[in-house]
Structure formats: structure tokens, C-alpha cells
Amino acid sequence: MKSRSPSINSQATRRRPSLPGRAYSRRLSALSSAELGHDETTAETAEQKIEEEIEEIKRYEDFTTIDWVQDAAREQLRRRARRKENAGFFEHKGRFGIRHKLWESYNAGQAWIVVTLVGAAIGLNAAFLNIVTEWLSDIKLGHCTTAFYLNENFCCWGAENGCPEWHRWSTIWLINYFLYFIFSIIFASTSASLVKSFAPYAAGSGISEIKCIIAGFVMKGFLGFWTLLIKSISLPLAIASGLSVGKEGPSVHYAVCTGNVISRFFDKYKRNAAKTREILSACAAAGVAVAFGSPIGGVLFSLEEMSSYFPLKTMWRSYFCALVATAVLAAMNPFRTGQLVMFQVRYDRSWHFFETIFFVFLGIFGGLYGAFVIKWNLRAQAFRKKHLSKYPILEGTILAAGTALLCYPNMFLRIDMTESMEILFLECEGGHDYNGLCDVKNRWTMALSLGFATIMRTFLVIISYGCKVPAGIFVPSMAIGASFGRMVGILVEALHGAFPRSRFFSACEPDIPCITPGTYAFLGAGAALSGIMHITVSVVVIMFELTGALTYILPTMIVVGTTKAISAYFPPGGIADRMISFNGFPFLDTKEEHTFHVSVSSVMTSVSNITLLPSTGLTLRSLEALLRKSSYQGFPVVEDRISRVLLGYIGRTELRYAIDKTKKEQSLGPDTKCLFFAPRSSAVRTPPALTPPVTFEQMSPSSSIQTVDFSRFVDPTPLAVHPRLALETVMELFKKMGPRVILVELKGHLMGLVTVKDCLKYQFKVEAQERGGEGESRTDRFEAWLWERMRRIGDWTGSLMGRVSGGRIRLGLGEARGEGLLAAGSQDPRDARESIGGVVNREEEERGILEAMDNDDDGVELRAR
């Protein structure tokens, strides 16, 4: 169903022209001095003040979308008003002097100041997290006798034959196993408790939400200071607990939080959403840069995966921010090896052409791995959202306990995933032999151990990613790919050892190792990362910057290209894209292209289902009742409900602000007439009036005000299209221009309106019809059976703990859910949203969006919950 969307028809898509006789100006433009009989500069300054007050209100409207068209118009108004306001200060004898040049230089350089500060802060935070995470991971296995705060690498620095300074907790294996188990539980429960108590948004990766935020979706508190603080504290605890989660995804989240917090100190970014998203895009690049030690890869990741709008200046700022962050991290040198990340390696041997067959095999594995994990993880997420959302601490603790029990016996699962990748990436020469990994006698034992680690880690990633702790999926996927790739490399090496004189291996030189298993681990990691995220170019560059080996760029491209080809046979979108629809966020992916062969009239909300505001005749009482009863985010303004001649569009926030401001300035009766378009002589302009002749201050409290004019808050030129315009073109308008709503009119008469959710609703409905419906699936019955067994086990465990503790500890999943010791007192706001996709399978995903849409207000933007 996918094909290239048609180009935008400029004739069918237009801004409404002014009709003859209309006595109002555009809401975002200052009223002229001829209309108001007042100085134009004063009018623009007052108009700007009103716009800033409205913007301040909108900043706190959660789960709404930003109208980028109106945001651009407001920015032009701010610039014009600021230029006139500063003209008198900077002029000297009618000419601009040195102060003006300095001010212009500072204003132009603010962006570079911000990205420098943000990059430095991200680099410092990344170094701190690396040091703390490594120490917490090592403390589960032992301690340093010379200094307790040193991890194993620093404690054994320079030691060649053993390390007497580093001691295991005990010489008895079972005791070490028990302590490892206890530390895992403590770390996981602490991390989950911090997230639940202080910052629910700190849970998860954050990449899906950041993509939506950069596209214009508002999530109050997601990029706030508390989220940054709690994420930075709980992330090392979650990684050290042994959960199959990574820190690279959360690195993007705390980097973007850092940029949002710092940029708020600068007026240029405080009220300008377009400028802010440039900084957020740059921060996303810096987050990936410090996570992988790959500044160029970070910029490409932000371009390929994160940003729906990425102009050239944003790319330069992303590059500079990533450069600063990486330089600060290198100066901190957290590992004292000169490496930016632990698993950075260098290869000095080349590859052979016959190995291309095995590289393609690794690429196939990457594509299959990504499709398998995405499918089953979304099912696990649906089960978690349905049954476990009230028990985040208990869930994280049980997952950590189970992971510790299963992983400790395996030497590749026991250690931290970044450390395991470092071991698997290395060549066997140079003394790099971890527990006999390079020993020919242990070849089959190691292959079986790596195969078990691959299967077990895949299962743990499926059930762990999405739990209520900071959790990424980059490194777990790379660790899975590395273990599988190293296993393949060992098997290929064994094949070469069994048939050294075969013509298949004729390219191998004598007395020189022919097969390097570490490179297979490296390529397997790249394949798994590409498969789970559905990214290509950025993966190749990241893997190149990790190794610095030009000779392995071609094998990496072969592996990633094969992975991309295999992924094309499965539902589109990586794990981040599927999580967007799963969480119910209104987001149109710019990478997807569709052909529906229908017009926008087939998708729009009909005018009969829209609340219209006539230009005259409404009273203040009826308007307030309308705002109380409806959750619509905007209302079309028409001449009357019969003719439906379109005059403009007014947002809910603007209307609420106008009413409150009017009532604050002057006592108005409930029967006061509200005009959205009327001759200026018949109404009072509000609030407050911009001209001295007509102000509320000059009116006595006993004045009889019959009408009040809200026309200045109406947008007289909303984005409007013809009913016959193709739906694909309307979707392109939403992607490229970013309006909140597009009105549909025919010869000046309103026919309906369309929003992003209307487009998504139709898209999933078509796909559901093509695939056909299904009844209750076996997965639903299995989930119900599993939840019932979990509840019984929880009740039994809770009653046992209650008897042992004399009733002091209450732990269970029974009916008294709110009384459980580890039950959550508050819910993650994302769990309260309706799922749009990713429920159980593609069919369930399509049904989910239809159910979520049908519960929403038809044809009106996302409700502010």
C-alpha cells in the first residue's frame, strides 16, 4: 500500500483570503494606527504582551500539540515588536551604534552559547554515569581492599599476574551467588522506587516520546529538572541491577532534558518552540555521541531517527553540541584508557571475500531478531499496561531477582553487558582471553555458552524492556548480536580448522590467523542494533567510529543492508516507532509513504459533528457552558450555523483567556453578547483594549456593556483545503507544515475539518480491512490465564510474608491492591493513555487505534487530559 505521496497542490491548499467588508485584522498582526487611532508601536507591544500571556498558559497544557504555523507567525510578531522596542535604545543621532552591533552579535550567538553549555553538561553527566555504573556493577562481585570506591579495573590497574587487591566477597560460590542476587534486588527496587516516587517519566528509554516532542507534542514534565535528576540517579542502579536494559537510550533522554533545562534560562528559547526543538535535536545527537563515543554517528542518528524537521543550521548545531560533549567526555577519561566507551576496539587484520556469506547470515539474523523482539515485546508491554501498571516496584524487583538467578551461572550473562561486548569484540591475540574464550579446547563449550546467552538474553530483553526503570534497548540488542556473532565466528574458525586446505578457504594466508571471531561479534552487534531500531546509515557510522577500521566499513554495510532487506518483510517501523502508536501519540512518520486514492472529504469530521461558533448571537453564559461541557481544542467561526460561511478559527486557550481577561477587567452580565466578527463601532474590544479611547479602566462599574468583541483572538486565515484534495497531500501538509487542524471548505462554506488523528484513524482502518478482522486470539486467553496464575502466586506469597512478619509486611496482588507494600501510589501518565497500536499483533494494533479514536472527540485535536 506504500508509494510516494503526491506533491502538495498549491492551488488546492490555501490560506483564506479576506472577504469584502470584514472589519478585522489577522489576530497575529498588530492593529494599525488608522484603525485604532493610536500609535502602531504601542499597539504591537500590547499585542505581543497578550500573545506571550497566552503562550505562557499553553506551556502548561499537557498532551496537546503545537501549531507550527501559528508559532512561526508569533515569532515574526515578536521580532517586529522587539525591533521597534529596541530602536530607541540602540540609536545614537539617528544611527545604530556599537551597542546595537554588540546586541545583535549576542543575539546571533545565543544558540552557540546554549549548545556549548549543554554539550559540556552532557559530557560531564555521561562521565559521572560511566564511573558510577561500572563501580555498582563490580560491587556485586567483589570489592577493592585498597580503596572501596574503586572498581575492579582501577583497583587492578597495572597488575599483570593476578590482582590480589581485588577480592571476591567469599571463596564459596553459593555465597557469592546469594550476594549477587541480593545486590540485584536492592539496586532494582531502589531505582524503581525513585522513579515511582519522584519522576514517573524517568522510566523507559524516552526516545519515542522525544520524537513526538520534537514534532510538536507537549508532555508536561517529561523534559523537566526532576526527570533529569532522577534519571541520572536511577539509571546506574538499573544497569547495575543486571536487568537486560541499556543506558544508551536513556542517554538521549537525559541529554535532551539537559538541553531543555539550560535553554529555559535564555529568553530566546523560553517562549519559542521552534528554536527549542533545534536545541532538542542537537541534544539528541549529543546523547548518542557520548553513549557510543560517536559524534558523527550521533548527528546522523538525530537526522535519521529523531527529527522530523532538520534544516542545515540544526545539523551544524547538532554537530557542535556532539563535538563539545564528546570532547568533555574524552577530557574526563572515565575509563582511564583514552576510550570514550568501554567496548571500543581496534582491528589490525582485514577480512576475506568468502566471509561475505557469513556476513549476510549475520544480517539475516539481525532482521529476524528485530522483528521477533518487537512483536513479543509489544505483547509484553500490553500485558504490563493492562495488569502490572499498578506494581512498578514489585515488577522491577521480581525481574531483577529472576535475571540474577538465571544469569549468574553463565559467565557471559553474569557481567555487565558493555563489559561482555568488550570481551567479545577483542581479538584473541595480545593476551585477551576471558575464561578460556580463545582456547581451542573450549571451542564447543564456548559456542554452546554463547548460544545459551543469546537465547536467554533475548527472552530477558522481551520481558524487561518497558519496566518502570530507566531502560534502553540499544546495548542489550548489541550484546545479543555480539554473543551470536562470536558464536558464528567460533564455528567458522572451527570449520576452517577442520578443512584448512579447502578451496573455500584458499584466500587464507599460511601462519596467519584467517578468521577473527571478534569481528563477527562486532558485525552481529551492528546487525541487531539495525534490526531493532530500523536505522541504517547511522549504525554504519557508529560502528566505524567504534573501531576506526576503514576495512570493515564494507562488511558493516553488507550486514546492515541485509538486515534492512529482511526487516522490509515485517510490519514497518522500529521499536521506537511502534511504541509511539502503542502509547497513543498523534505522530505521522515522515519516513512512511501511503497511497489511499481517496479525498480528504472521506476522512474529515463532517460539519454536522463539529461545534461551530457563529460570529454573533452567542452570550457569555453559553460560551462558558460550551467550554465546560466540551473538551475540544478549537472551534471554527462561521457567519451563522445555516450558511456556514467560514470566517476563521479560534483555539480553546485563546477563547478561555479572552473570557477570563474580560471578566477580570470589567463586570459583565451572563447575557452579554459575544462577537467574533462585527463592525468595530458596535462592540467593545478586549482584553484589555489597546487604544485609549476604549478601555475598561475608563468605564464605570455600572456601565451597561451589551457586547464584547473577541475578533482579535480569531485567526482569520486558518489553513483550509478543498474537499477533493487527496488525503496523501493533506498528510504531507501535517508532516511538513505542522498545523494542529486543517479546515475543509467549498466556495467559502465550511464542510468539515481534519486532524492528525483523523488521518491515523483512516490509515489503520484501511489496513484492518485489507488484513481482515479476527476474534479473540489465543494470546488474549493466554494473558488472562497467566495473570490469574500470577495473582494466585502473589496472594500466596503475600499471605506467607504476612504470617512470617506478624502482619507488618503486606505484599500481594490480591483484591486489596492499594495496600500492597510495593504497589504504586501514582501511575505513569503514559499508562493512562489509550493505545493506538502495538497491542498484541498488527490486527490488534489496528483495532486499538480505532477504539482509541472512537473514544476521542471527533475531528478535534488531542484532548488536554
CORGIUR-V140574 format. One record per residue. SS is DSSP state (H for helix, E for strand, L for the rest). D_LAST is the distance of its C-alpha to the last C-alpha in whole Angstrom. Layout:
ss:SS d_last:D_LAST
ss:SS d_last:D_LAST
This chain:
ss:L d_last:34
ss:L d_last:34
ss:L d_last:36
ss:L d_last:35
ss:L d_last:33
ss:L d_last:35
ss:L d_last:35
ss:L d_last:33
ss:L d_last:35
ss:L d_last:36
ss:L d_last:37
ss:L d_last:34
ss:E d_last:31
ss:E d_last:32
ss:E d_last:30
ss:L d_last:31
ss:L d_last:35
ss:L d_last:35
ss:L d_last:37
ss:L d_last:40
ss:L d_last:40
ss:L d_last:36
ss:L d_last:37
ss:L d_last:33
ss:L d_last:33
ss:L d_last:30
ss:L d_last:27
ss:L d_last:27
ss:L d_last:31
ss:L d_last:33
ss:L d_last:35
ss:L d_last:39
ss:H d_last:41
ss:H d_last:43
ss:H d_last:40
ss:H d_last:39
ss:L d_last:43
ss:L d_last:41
ss:L d_last:42
ss:H d_last:39
ss:H d_last:39
ss:H d_last:37
ss:H d_last:35
ss:H d_last:34
ss:H d_last:33
ss:H d_last:31
ss:H d_last:29
ss:H d_last:28
ss:H d_last:27
ss:H d_last:25
ss:H d_last:23
ss:H d_last:23
ss:H d_last:21
ss:H d_last:19
ss:H d_last:18
ss:H d_last:18
ss:H d_last:15
ss:H d_last:13
ss:L d_last:14
ss:L d_last:11
ss:L d_last:8
ss:L d_last:7
ss:L d_last:7
ss:L d_last:9
ss:E d_last:12
ss:L d_last:15
ss:L d_last:18
ss:H d_last:21
ss:H d_last:24
ss:H d_last:22
ss:H d_last:22
ss:H d_last:26
ss:H d_last:27
ss:H d_last:26
ss:H d_last:27
ss:H d_last:31
ss:H d_last:30
ss:H d_last:30
ss:H d_last:33
ss:H d_last:35
ss:H d_last:34
ss:H d_last:35
ss:H d_last:38
ss:H d_last:39
ss:H d_last:38
ss:H d_last:40
ss:H d_last:43
ss:H d_last:45
ss:H d_last:45
ss:H d_last:46
ss:E d_last:49
ss:E d_last:52
ss:L d_last:55
ss:L d_last:53
ss:E d_last:52
ss:E d_last:49
ss:L d_last:51
ss:H d_last:50
ss:H d_last:47
ss:H d_last:45
ss:H d_last:46
ss:H d_last:45
ss:H d_last:42
ss:H d_last:41
ss:H d_last:42
ss:H d_last:40
ss:H d_last:37
ss:H d_last:38
ss:H d_last:38
ss:H d_last:35
ss:H d_last:33
ss:H d_last:36
ss:H d_last:36
ss:H d_last:32
ss:H d_last:33
ss:H d_last:36
ss:H d_last:34
ss:H d_last:31
ss:H d_last:34
ss:H d_last:36
ss:H d_last:33
ss:H d_last:32
ss:H d_last:36
ss:H d_last:36
ss:H d_last:33
ss:H d_last:34
ss:H d_last:38
ss:H d_last:37
ss:H d_last:35
ss:H d_last:37
ss:H d_last:40
ss:H d_last:38
ss:H d_last:37
ss:H d_last:40
ss:H d_last:42
ss:H d_last:39
ss:H d_last:40
ss:H d_last:44
ss:H d_last:44
ss:L d_last:43
ss:L d_last:46
ss:E d_last:49
ss:E d_last:49
ss:E d_last:51
ss:L d_last:54
ss:L d_last:55
ss:L d_last:52
ss:L d_last:49
ss:L d_last:46
ss:L d_last:47
ss:L d_last:46
ss:H d_last:49
ss:H d_last:49
ss:H d_last:50
ss:H d_last:52
ss:L d_last:54
ss:L d_last:55
ss:L d_last:58
ss:L d_last:59
ss:L d_last:61
ss:L d_last:62
ss:L d_last:60
ss:L d_last:58
ss:L d_last:59
ss:L d_last:57
ss:E d_last:54
ss:E d_last:54
ss:E d_last:52
ss:L d_last:51
ss:L d_last:54
ss:L d_last:57
ss:L d_last:55
ss:H d_last:53
ss:H d_last:51
ss:H d_last:51
ss:H d_last:49
ss:H d_last:47
ss:H d_last:46
ss:H d_last:45
ss:H d_last:43
ss:H d_last:41
ss:H d_last:40
ss:H d_last:39
ss:H d_last:37
ss:H d_last:35
ss:H d_last:35
ss:H d_last:34
ss:H d_last:31
ss:H d_last:30
ss:H d_last:30
ss:H d_last:28
ss:H d_last:25
ss:H d_last:25
ss:H d_last:25
ss:H d_last:22
ss:H d_last:20
ss:H d_last:21
ss:H d_last:20
ss:L d_last:18
ss:H d_last:16
ss:H d_last:16
ss:H d_last:20
ss:L d_last:20
ss:E d_last:21
ss:L d_last:23
ss:L d_last:20
ss:H d_last:22
ss:H d_last:19
ss:H d_last:16
ss:H d_last:19
ss:H d_last:20
ss:H d_last:17
ss:H d_last:16
ss:H d_last:20
ss:H d_last:19
ss:L d_last:17
ss:E d_last:13
ss:L d_last:11
ss:L d_last:11
ss:L d_last:11
ss:L d_last:14
ss:L d_last:15
ss:L d_last:18
ss:L d_last:19
ss:H d_last:22
ss:H d_last:21
ss:H d_last:20
ss:H d_last:23
ss:H d_last:25
ss:H d_last:24
ss:H d_last:24
ss:H d_last:28
ss:H d_last:29
ss:H d_last:28
ss:H d_last:29
ss:H d_last:32
ss:H d_last:32
ss:H d_last:30
ss:H d_last:33
ss:H d_last:36
ss:L d_last:35
ss:L d_last:36
ss:L d_last:33
ss:L d_last:33
ss:L d_last:30
ss:E d_last:31
ss:L d_last:30
ss:H d_last:31
ss:H d_last:27
ss:H d_last:26
ss:H d_last:28
ss:H d_last:26
ss:H d_last:23
ss:H d_last:25
ss:H d_last:27
ss:H d_last:24
ss:H d_last:22
ss:H d_last:26
ss:H d_last:26
ss:H d_last:23
ss:H d_last:24
ss:H d_last:27
ss:H d_last:26
ss:L d_last:24
ss:L d_last:28
ss:L d_last:29
ss:H d_last:28
ss:H d_last:29
ss:H d_last:26
ss:H d_last:23
ss:L d_last:22
ss:L d_last:23
ss:H d_last:21
ss:H d_last:24
ss:H d_last:26
ss:H d_last:24
ss:H d_last:23
ss:H d_last:27
ss:H d_last:27
ss:H d_last:24
ss:H d_last:26
ss:H d_last:29
ss:H d_last:28
ss:H d_last:27
ss:H d_last:31
ss:H d_last:32
ss:H d_last:30
ss:H d_last:32
ss:H d_last:35
ss:H d_last:35
ss:H d_last:34
ss:H d_last:37
ss:L d_last:39
ss:L d_last:39
ss:H d_last:38
ss:H d_last:39
ss:H d_last:37
ss:H d_last:34
ss:H d_last:34
ss:H d_last:35
ss:H d_last:32
ss:H d_last:29
ss:H d_last:31
ss:H d_last:31
ss:H d_last:28
ss:H d_last:25
ss:L d_last:25
ss:L d_last:25
ss:L d_last:27
ss:L d_last:30
ss:L d_last:32
ss:H d_last:36
ss:H d_last:35
ss:H d_last:32
ss:H d_last:34
ss:H d_last:37
ss:H d_last:34
ss:H d_last:33
ss:H d_last:37
ss:H d_last:37
ss:H d_last:35
ss:H d_last:35
ss:H d_last:39
ss:H d_last:39
ss:H d_last:36
ss:H d_last:39
ss:H d_last:42
ss:H d_last:40
ss:H d_last:40
ss:H d_last:44
ss:H d_last:45
ss:H d_last:43
ss:L d_last:45
ss:L d_last:43
ss:L d_last:45
ss:L d_last:48
ss:L d_last:50
ss:L d_last:48
ss:L d_last:46
ss:L d_last:42
ss:L d_last:41
ss:L d_last:43
ss:L d_last:43
ss:L d_last:45
ss:L d_last:48
ss:L d_last:51
ss:L d_last:53
ss:L d_last:57
ss:L d_last:58
ss:L d_last:57
ss:L d_last:56
ss:L d_last:59
ss:H d_last:58
ss:H d_last:58
ss:H d_last:55
ss:H d_last:53
ss:H d_last:53
ss:H d_last:52
ss:H d_last:49
ss:H d_last:48
ss:H d_last:48
ss:H d_last:45
ss:H d_last:43
ss:H d_last:43
ss:H d_last:42
ss:H d_last:39
ss:H d_last:38
ss:H d_last:38
ss:H d_last:37
ss:H d_last:34
ss:H d_last:33
ss:H d_last:34
ss:H d_last:32
ss:H d_last:29
ss:H d_last:29
ss:H d_last:30
ss:H d_last:27
ss:H d_last:24
ss:H d_last:26
ss:H d_last:26
ss:H d_last:22
ss:H d_last:21
ss:H d_last:23
ss:H d_last:22
ss:H d_last:18
ss:H d_last:20
ss:H d_last:22
ss:H d_last:22
ss:L d_last:19
ss:L d_last:20
ss:L d_last:23
ss:H d_last:22
ss:H d_last:25
ss:H d_last:28
ss:H d_last:27
ss:H d_last:28
ss:H d_last:31
ss:H d_last:32
ss:H d_last:32
ss:H d_last:33
ss:H d_last:36
ss:H d_last:37
ss:H d_last:37
ss:H d_last:39
ss:H d_last:41
ss:H d_last:42
ss:H d_last:42
ss:L d_last:44
ss:L d_last:47
ss:L d_last:47
ss:H d_last:48
ss:H d_last:45
ss:H d_last:42
ss:H d_last:43
ss:L d_last:43
ss:L d_last:40
ss:H d_last:39
ss:H d_last:40
ss:H d_last:43
ss:H d_last:44
ss:H d_last:43
ss:H d_last:46
ss:H d_last:48
ss:H d_last:48
ss:H d_last:48
ss:L d_last:51
ss:L d_last:55
ss:L d_last:57
ss:L d_last:60
ss:L d_last:60
ss:L d_last:59
ss:L d_last:56
ss:L d_last:56
ss:L d_last:53
ss:L d_last:55
ss:L d_last:57
ss:L d_last:55
ss:L d_last:57
ss:L d_last:60
ss:H d_last:62
ss:H d_last:63
ss:H d_last:59
ss:H d_last:58
ss:H d_last:57
ss:H d_last:56
ss:H d_last:53
ss:H d_last:52
ss:H d_last:51
ss:H d_last:50
ss:H d_last:48
ss:H d_last:47
ss:H d_last:46
ss:H d_last:43
ss:H d_last:42
ss:H d_last:41
ss:H d_last:40
ss:H d_last:38
ss:H d_last:36
ss:H d_last:35
ss:H d_last:34
ss:H d_last:32
ss:H d_last:30
ss:H d_last:29
ss:H d_last:28
ss:L d_last:26
ss:L d_last:23
ss:L d_last:23
ss:L d_last:22
ss:L d_last:24
ss:E d_last:24
ss:L d_last:26
ss:E d_last:27
ss:L d_last:29
ss:H d_last:32
ss:H d_last:34
ss:H d_last:34
ss:H d_last:35
ss:H d_last:38
ss:H d_last:39
ss:H d_last:39
ss:H d_last:41
ss:H d_last:43
ss:H d_last:45
ss:H d_last:45
ss:H d_last:47
ss:H d_last:49
ss:H d_last:50
ss:H d_last:51
ss:H d_last:53
ss:H d_last:55
ss:H d_last:56
ss:H d_last:57
ss:H d_last:59
ss:H d_last:60
ss:H d_last:61
ss:H d_last:63
ss:H d_last:65
ss:H d_last:66
ss:L d_last:67
ss:L d_last:68
ss:L d_last:70
ss:L d_last:68
ss:H d_last:68
ss:H d_last:64
ss:H d_last:64
ss:L d_last:67
ss:L d_last:65
ss:L d_last:65
ss:L d_last:68
ss:L d_last:70
ss:L d_last:69
ss:L d_last:66
ss:L d_last:63
ss:L d_last:62
ss:L d_last:58
ss:L d_last:56
ss:H d_last:53
ss:H d_last:51
ss:H d_last:50
ss:H d_last:49
ss:H d_last:46
ss:H d_last:45
ss:H d_last:45
ss:H d_last:43
ss:H d_last:41
ss:H d_last:40
ss:H d_last:40
ss:H d_last:37
ss:H d_last:35
ss:H d_last:35
ss:H d_last:35
ss:H d_last:32
ss:H d_last:30
ss:L d_last:32
ss:L d_last:33
ss:L d_last:37
ss:H d_last:38
ss:H d_last:36
ss:H d_last:37
ss:H d_last:41
ss:H d_last:41
ss:H d_last:39
ss:H d_last:42
ss:H d_last:45
ss:H d_last:44
ss:H d_last:44
ss:H d_last:47
ss:L d_last:49
ss:L d_last:51
ss:H d_last:51
ss:H d_last:53
ss:H d_last:50
ss:H d_last:48
ss:H d_last:50
ss:H d_last:49
ss:H d_last:45
ss:H d_last:45
ss:H d_last:47
ss:H d_last:44
ss:H d_last:41
ss:H d_last:42
ss:H d_last:43
ss:H d_last:40
ss:H d_last:38
ss:H d_last:40
ss:H d_last:40
ss:H d_last:36
ss:L d_last:36
ss:L d_last:37
ss:L d_last:34
ss:L d_last:30
ss:L d_last:29
ss:L d_last:27
ss:L d_last:28
ss:H d_last:26
ss:H d_last:23
ss:H d_last:23
ss:H d_last:22
ss:H d_last:20
ss:H d_last:18
ss:H d_last:18
ss:H d_last:18
ss:L d_last:14
ss:L d_last:13
ss:L d_last:13
ss:L d_last:14
ss:L d_last:17
ss:L d_last:21
ss:L d_last:24
ss:L d_last:26
ss:L d_last:29
ss:L d_last:29
ss:L d_last:31
ss:L d_last:31
ss:L d_last:33
ss:L d_last:32
ss:L d_last:34
ss:L d_last:32
ss:E d_last:31
ss:H d_last:28
ss:H d_last:28
ss:H d_last:28
ss:L d_last:25
ss:L d_last:23
ss:E d_last:21
ss:E d_last:24
ss:H d_last:25
ss:H d_last:25
ss:H d_last:21
ss:L d_last:20
ss:L d_last:20
ss:L d_last:22
ss:E d_last:23
ss:E d_last:27
ss:L d_last:29
ss:L d_last:30
ss:L d_last:30
ss:E d_last:27
ss:E d_last:27
ss:H d_last:25
ss:H d_last:24
ss:H d_last:23
ss:H d_last:21
ss:H d_last:19
ss:H d_last:19
ss:H d_last:17
ss:H d_last:14
ss:H d_last:14
ss:H d_last:14
ss:L d_last:12
ss:L d_last:9
ss:L d_last:11
ss:L d_last:11
ss:E d_last:15
ss:E d_last:18
ss:E d_last:22
ss:E d_last:24
ss:E d_last:28
ss:L d_last:31
ss:L d_last:31
ss:L d_last:29
ss:L d_last:33
ss:L d_last:34
ss:L d_last:30
ss:E d_last:32
ss:E d_last:29
ss:E d_last:29
ss:E d_last:26
ss:E d_last:22
ss:E d_last:20
ss:E d_last:16
ss:H d_last:14
ss:H d_last:14
ss:H d_last:18
ss:H d_last:18
ss:H d_last:16
ss:H d_last:18
ss:H d_last:22
ss:H d_last:21
ss:H d_last:21
ss:H d_last:24
ss:H d_last:26
ss:H d_last:26
ss:H d_last:26
ss:H d_last:29
ss:L d_last:31
ss:L d_last:31
ss:L d_last:30
ss:L d_last:30
ss:L d_last:28
ss:L d_last:30
ss:L d_last:30
ss:E d_last:30
ss:E d_last:28
ss:E d_last:29
ss:L d_last:27
ss:L d_last:31
ss:L d_last:34
ss:L d_last:37
ss:H d_last:37
ss:H d_last:40
ss:H d_last:38
ss:L d_last:35
ss:E d_last:34
ss:E d_last:32
ss:L d_last:29
ss:L d_last:27
ss:L d_last:30
ss:L d_last:32
ss:L d_last:34
ss:L d_last:37
ss:L d_last:40
ss:L d_last:41
ss:L d_last:38
ss:L d_last:36
ss:H d_last:34
ss:H d_last:36
ss:H d_last:40
ss:L d_last:39
ss:L d_last:40
ss:L d_last:37
ss:L d_last:39
ss:L d_last:39
ss:L d_last:38
ss:L d_last:35
ss:L d_last:35
ss:E d_last:33
ss:E d_last:30
ss:E d_last:29
ss:L d_last:26
ss:H d_last:28
ss:H d_last:27
ss:H d_last:24
ss:L d_last:24
ss:E d_last:25
ss:L d_last:28
ss:L d_last:28
ss:L d_last:25
ss:E d_last:26
ss:E d_last:27
ss:E d_last:29
ss:L d_last:32
ss:L d_last:31
ss:L d_last:34
ss:L d_last:32
ss:E d_last:32
ss:H d_last:28
ss:H d_last:29
ss:H d_last:30
ss:H d_last:27
ss:H d_last:25
ss:H d_last:27
ss:H d_last:26
ss:H d_last:22
ss:H d_last:24
ss:H d_last:26
ss:H d_last:25
ss:L d_last:21
ss:L d_last:20
ss:L d_last:17
ss:L d_last:18
ss:E d_last:22
ss:E d_last:24
ss:E d_last:27
ss:E d_last:30
ss:E d_last:33
ss:L d_last:36
ss:L d_last:33
ss:E d_last:32
ss:E d_last:28
ss:E d_last:28
ss:E d_last:24
ss:E d_last:22
ss:E d_last:20
ss:L d_last:18
ss:H d_last:17
ss:H d_last:16
ss:H d_last:19
ss:H d_last:21
ss:H d_last:20
ss:H d_last:20
ss:H d_last:23
ss:H d_last:24
ss:H d_last:24
ss:H d_last:25
ss:H d_last:28
ss:H d_last:29
ss:H d_last:28
ss:H d_last:31
ss:H d_last:33
ss:H d_last:33
ss:L d_last:33
ss:L d_last:31
ss:L d_last:32
ss:L d_last:31
ss:L d_last:30
ss:L d_last:31
ss:H d_last:34
ss:H d_last:31
ss:H d_last:29
ss:H d_last:32
ss:H d_last:32
ss:H d_last:29
ss:H d_last:29
ss:H d_last:33
ss:H d_last:32
ss:H d_last:29
ss:H d_last:32
ss:H d_last:34
ss:H d_last:32
ss:H d_last:31
ss:H d_last:35
ss:H d_last:36
ss:H d_last:33
ss:H d_last:34
ss:H d_last:38
ss:H d_last:37
ss:H d_last:35
ss:H d_last:38
ss:H d_last:41
ss:H d_last:39
ss:H d_last:39
ss:H d_last:42
ss:H d_last:44
ss:L d_last:42
ss:L d_last:43
ss:L d_last:39
ss:L d_last:38
ss:L d_last:36
ss:L d_last:33
ss:L d_last:32
ss:L d_last:31
ss:L d_last:29
ss:L d_last:30
ss:L d_last:28
ss:L d_last:28
ss:H d_last:25
ss:H d_last:23
ss:H d_last:27
ss:L d_last:28
ss:L d_last:29
ss:L d_last:27
ss:L d_last:24
ss:L d_last:21
ss:L d_last:19
ss:L d_last:16
ss:L d_last:14
ss:L d_last:13
ss:H d_last:10
ss:H d_last:11
ss:H d_last:13
ss:H d_last:10
ss:L d_last:9
ss:L d_last:12
ss:L d_last:15
ss:L d_last:16
ss:L d_last:20
ss:L d_last:22
ss:L d_last:22
ss:L d_last:25
ss:L d_last:27
ss:H d_last:27
ss:H d_last:27
ss:H d_last:25
ss:H d_last:23
ss:H d_last:23
ss:H d_last:22
ss:H d_last:19
ss:H d_last:18
ss:H d_last:19
ss:H d_last:17
ss:H d_last:14
ss:H d_last:15
ss:H d_last:16
ss:H d_last:13
ss:L d_last:11
ss:L d_last:12
ss:L d_last:16
ss:L d_last:17
ss:L d_last:14
ss:L d_last:12
ss:L d_last:9
ss:L d_last:6
ss:L d_last:4
ss:L d_last:0
